[in-house]
Amino acid sequence: MPLTVHQFPCLSDNYAFLVRDEATGKTACIDTPESGAILRELDSLGWDLDLILNTHWHPDHAGGNADIKAITGATIVGPHEVTRISHLDREVAGGDTVQLGETTFQVIESGGHTLGHIAYFDAADRIAFVGDTLFALGCGRLFEGTPEQMWDSLQRLAALPDETTVYCAHEYTASNARFALSVDASAALKARADEVFAARERGEWTVPTTIGLEKATNPFLRAPALAERVGASGEPDARAFAAVRAAKDVFKG
């Protein structure tokens, strides 16, 4: 039976995700950006929480762990770095698996935004929860990792099936689209950007996305093809990525 994903906004621009294994009714929360909102959604849905799955340690992703565990008794699972701000019941890293009822999540190493960042991939349903590593038309800032680390992480995610549904943790897509248009003149990007701007004008979400769509239009995944435009012609792929990331870091559009 499939995995049901319930998405809702939290804080100023975060999304929270409650996921339910329909075969067993077991439920997990992907990150804990806002404990009150998550607990209200659980109550509204009538779901009992079994797991908290953290992607990284930042407070808008793990800050609600303690409050939610105190109310629900959920088991907290995540990378070691989460212990900087929260207790963990189980530490996981790339190559591990996490079971939610009959749903198996593969843990994918995705450091760069933070050193120990991870993603969770449900291969049976082709669903990935990627935290702040990959965004719709963007990627996370390199607060702790190197461009080479982040490029490797993005390549692991890009290797997932094109039809994989990607749930990223923030509504940054319109801003990302404005930057993307400054470095990429492709028709596919222009068409997507128009759709994004129109959707946001209507108050609609632009998350989730897909791996295939990001490979076709995301400038960070397309960095080697954009190397000349960002002054990295002839450089290794990771250097081209670094140039695109540096351009985004100072972009004011």
Buried (B, 14 or more C-beta within 10 A) or exposed (E): EEBBBBBBBBBEEBBBBBBBBEEEEBBBBBBBBBBEBBBEBBEEEEBEBBBBBBBBBBBBBBBBBBBBBEBBEBBBBBBEBBBEBBEBEEBBBBEBEBEBBEBBBBBBBBBBBBBBBBBBBBBEBBBBBBBBBBBBBBBBBBEBBBBBBBBBBBEBBBEBEEEBBBBBBBBBBBBBBBBBBBBBEBEEBBEBBEBBBEBBEEEEBBBBBBBBBBBBBBBBBBBBEBBEBBEBEEBEBBBBBBBBBBBBEEBEE
